[in-house]
Amino acid sequence: MTQDQAPQAPTPPMGRPQLRQWELTVTAVADAPANMRRVTFTAPDIAEFSYRPGQAIVMMLPTADGEFGRRDYTIRSFDKDKGLLAVDFFMHGDANNLTPGPAFARDAKIGDKINVRGPRGGASFREEADWHLITGDECCLPAIFHILETMPAKAQMHVLIEVDNIDSEIALNDIREGLTATQITWLHRGELKAGPNDFMADAVGRFMLPHGRGHAILIGETSNVRKQRQNLISRGLTREQIASEGYWRPGRIGGHDHVED
Ligand SMILES: Cc1cc2nc3c(=O)[nH]c(=O)nc-3n(C[C@H](O)[C@H](O)[C@H](O)COP(=O)(O)OP(=O)(O)OC[C@H]3O[C@@H](n4cnc5c(N)ncnc54)[C@H](O)[C@@H]3O)c2cc1C
């Protein structure tokens, strides 16, 4: 065998750095607004954790067959002094037959341990932009709210959120007071099913682009995110001005979709 033919050790694919692993222990579990369940964790080395609001961790959660599956969840909050990291799980699906994410959130008990890797993801706030647009559905609320809580209060932020009805709305002041240049538009799907549709893409199409250089964070169901991205590109935004990622998709099991076309 020549040197060219010698077997080589596998290397991580480009753009996929090895993420640090953390063993998290559950410290609290509670219901949270908008049909969420909040699980709070700690870890002995958690003071070394650093991330950008909007980023996520990849959690190894128990699955129905007794194995573990990867699920991406946003860091909803992180209190370095107290050593506490919270995650909000959207309780989607059939309550009698929950998928691993919501099932974990329903059943988690203080002291439970899980392994996660991270942080990862690029759906975070860009300080240098003149204006900001962020769009998403229910499972994006943790990312959206955490960005609203941590960005400069005077940022010109436009938020489009897709939910089923008014019960899922949260007042801006309950998220954070003093967001004078933030505008949240709640879009009610009503009878329309969550999933691939034109609902958010139409809302993005109606959004009047403000003056100056903007930055858009588009997250949610993958095909919906793609449509929104293409709309903004057709109206002159460059690819660098858009961070977009598919958070879920009918039939997909865990993971995330890069939306870069
Ligand atoms: C970077 C990133 C951050 C995320 N942050 C959060 C977060 O903070 N909170 C949160 O709740 N979710 C978040 N998500 C979405 C979450 O990872 C997915 O919804 C994931 O599929 C949930 O796992 P599961 O075990 O419930 O369902 P899976 O076993 O992965 O999927 C089973 C089926 O359920 C359906 N499904 C999955 N997710 C949804 C959904 N949101 N709405 C409707 N149907 C769905 C699909 O048909 C899917 O095939 C994030 C995703 C990414 C990529």
The ligand as a Gaussian input file, in Angstrom:
#p B3LYP/6-31G(d) Opt

LIG

0 1
 C      -30.769000      25.670000      16.799000
 C      -32.126000      25.190000      17.271000
 C      -32.653000      25.675000      18.460000
 C      -33.915000      25.221000      18.890000
 N      -34.408000      25.691000      20.064000
 C      -35.579000      25.205000      20.544000
 C      -36.077000      25.627000      21.814000
 O      -35.455000      26.392000      22.545000
 N      -37.264000      25.135000      22.224000
 C      -37.989000      24.249000      21.459000
 O      -39.069000      23.822000      21.878000
 N      -37.527000      23.824000      20.259000
 C      -36.341000      24.281000      19.796000
 N      -35.860000      23.857000      18.599000
 C      -36.675000      22.925000      17.815000
 C      -36.474000      21.482000      18.268000
 O      -35.118000      21.117000      18.202000
 C      -37.281000      20.569000      17.344000
 O      -38.639000      20.919000      17.413000
 C      -37.072000      19.113000      17.688000
 O      -37.459000      18.331000      16.579000
 C      -37.853000      18.700000      18.916000
 O      -37.613000      17.344000      19.171000
 P      -38.791000      16.327000      19.454000
 O      -38.195000      15.192000      20.175000
 O      -39.940000      17.054000      20.074000
 O      -39.308000      15.906000      18.024000
 P      -38.555000      14.976000      16.923000
 O      -38.488000      13.573000      17.389000
 O      -37.280000      15.644000      16.557000
 O      -39.554000      15.108000      15.705000
 C      -40.699000      14.305000      15.537000
 C      -41.686000      15.027000      14.646000
 O      -42.349000      16.041000      15.386000
 C      -42.656000      17.137000      14.535000
 N      -42.084000      18.367000      15.151000
 C      -40.838000      18.545000      15.641000
 N      -40.675000      19.773000      16.133000
 C      -41.859000      20.410000      15.963000
 C      -42.323000      21.701000      16.279000
 N      -41.538000      22.629000      16.893000
 N      -43.590000      22.027000      15.972000
 C      -44.421000      21.110000      15.359000
 N      -44.031000      19.856000      15.037000
 C      -42.762000      19.522000      15.337000
 C      -42.040000      16.812000      13.168000
 O      -43.027000      16.265000      12.307000
 C      -41.010000      15.760000      13.493000
 O      -40.750000      14.891000      12.436000
 C      -34.622000      24.281000      18.131000
 C      -34.064000      23.793000      16.939000
 C      -32.833000      24.229000      16.517000
 C      -32.248000      23.683000      15.251000

